[in-house]
């Protein structure tokens, strides 16, 4: 298995991104990699843009630190980044700046009109990423070791 020395894991605080973060931390620990955990504060359209980013950044950073400490227990070297803007654009830019070797991110499994309206950050990142992208879907479950399988699929 290739060694990825810089792993980027975007987090939006839902259960899917928590699963992705757990997998990313396992990969980082096994490969002695640096894990970059990123949250993007979506920039609201219109005049609300003047909202205090400093407070939103501090709140997101605190929430990330707590998630990492309480829910994931990351043993790999970990760095937190909070950004503001369009999530897919910011994720792609930080991946390039950091020279990330792997992106591990959640997908939400949206379909139809919800996907059309809300878009797909993961889809855009997969299309334009400068490195491999490992997506963790909402139906992935944990099994022995660090392998995952979809429900209903058996390991041989």
C-alpha positions in Angstrom: 0.0 0.0 0.0 1.4 3.4 -0.9 2.4 5.7 2.0 0.6 9.1 2.0 2.7 11.4 4.2 0.2 14.3 4.1 -3.5 13.5 4.5 -6.2 16.1 4.2 -9.6 15.5 5.8 -12.3 18.1 5.3 -14.9 17.9 8.1 -18.4 19.4 8.2 -19.4 18.0 11.6 -21.9 15.4 10.5 -21.7 11.7 11.1 -20.3 10.9 7.6 -17.4 13.3 8.1 -16.8 11.8 11.5 -16.4 8.4 9.8 -14.1 9.9 7.3 -12.0 11.5 10.0 -11.7 8.2 11.9 -10.5 6.5 8.7 -8.1 9.3 7.9 -6.6 9.3 11.4 -6.0 5.5 11.1 -4.3 5.9 7.8 -2.2 8.8 9.1 -1.2 6.8 12.2 -0.3 3.7 10.2 1.7 5.6 7.6 3.2 8.1 10.1 1.6 10.9 8.1 0.6 14.4 9.1 -3.2 14.7 9.2 -4.7 18.1 8.2 -8.2 18.4 9.5 -10.0 21.3 7.7 -13.4 22.9 8.2 -14.7 25.5 5.7 -17.1 28.1 7.0 -19.4 28.6 4.0 -19.6 32.3 3.1 -23.2 33.5 3.2 -24.4 35.4 0.1 -25.2 39.1 0.4 -24.6 41.7 3.1 -24.2 39.1 5.9 -20.6 38.5 4.6 -19.5 41.1 7.2 -20.3 38.6 10.0 -17.3 38.3 12.3 -15.2 35.5 10.8 -13.0 35.5 13.9 -15.8 34.3 16.1 -17.0 31.7 13.6 -13.4 30.5 13.2 -12.9 30.2 16.9 -16.1 28.3 17.4 -15.3 25.9 14.5 -11.7 25.4 15.8 -13.0 24.6 19.3 -15.5 22.1 17.9 -12.9 20.5 15.7 -10.5 20.1 18.6 -13.2 18.6 20.8 -14.2 16.2 18.0 -10.6 15.1 17.5 -10.0 14.6 21.2 -13.3 13.0 22.2 -14.6 11.1 19.1 -11.5 10.2 17.2 -8.5 10.2 19.6 -6.0 11.0 16.9 -2.6 9.6 17.7 -1.0 10.9 14.4 0.4 14.4 14.1 -2.6 16.6 13.5 -3.1 20.1 12.3 -6.4 22.0 12.3 -7.3 24.6 9.6 -10.5 26.7 9.5 -11.2 28.5 6.3 -14.0 30.7 4.9 -15.4 30.5 1.5 -16.9 28.0 -1.0 -16.1 24.5 0.5 -15.0 22.8 -2.7 -12.9 25.7 -3.8 -11.2 26.0 -0.4 -10.6 22.3 -0.1 -8.9 22.2 -3.5 -6.8 25.2 -2.7 -5.6 24.0 0.6 -4.8 20.6 -0.9 -2.6 22.3 -3.4 -0.9 24.6 -0.9 -0.2 21.7 1.5 0.9 19.4 -1.3 -1.6 16.8 0.1 -0.9 13.3 -1.0 -4.4 12.0 -0.2 -7.8 13.5 0.6 -10.2 11.5 2.7 -13.7 13.0 2.8 -17.3 12.1 3.4 -20.1 12.0 0.8 -23.7 12.6 1.8 -25.4 10.3 -0.7 -27.8 13.1 -1.9 -29.8 12.3 -5.0 -32.1 14.0 -7.3 -33.3 17.5 -6.6 -31.4 17.8 -3.2 -28.2 17.1 -5.0 -29.0 19.6 -7.8 -29.9 22.3 -5.3 -27.1 21.6 -2.8 -24.4 20.5 -5.2 -21.8 18.0 -4.4 -18.6 19.2 -2.8 -17.2 15.7 -2.9 -17.9 15.3 -6.6 -16.1 18.6 -7.5 -13.1 17.7 -5.3 -12.9 14.2 -6.9 -12.9 15.8 -10.3 -10.3 18.5 -9.7 -8.1 17.2 -6.9 -4.3 17.3 -7.3 -4.1 13.9 -5.5 -6.1 10.7 -4.9 -9.4 11.2 -3.1 -10.9 8.5 -0.8 -14.6 9.0 -0.3 -16.5 7.6 2.7 -20.2 7.1 2.0 -23.1 7.3 4.4 -23.6 3.5 4.3 -20.0 2.4 5.0 -19.6 0.4 8.2 -16.5 -0.5 10.2 -15.2 -4.1 10.1 -12.0 -5.8 11.3 -8.8 -3.8 10.9 -9.1 -0.5 9.0 -11.1 -2.0 6.1 -14.7 -0.9 5.4 -17.4 -2.6 3.5 -20.9 -1.6 2.5 -23.8 -3.3 4.3 -24.8 -6.4 2.6 -21.4 -7.1 1.1 -19.4 -9.9 2.6 -15.6 -10.2 2.8 -14.2 -13.3 1.2 
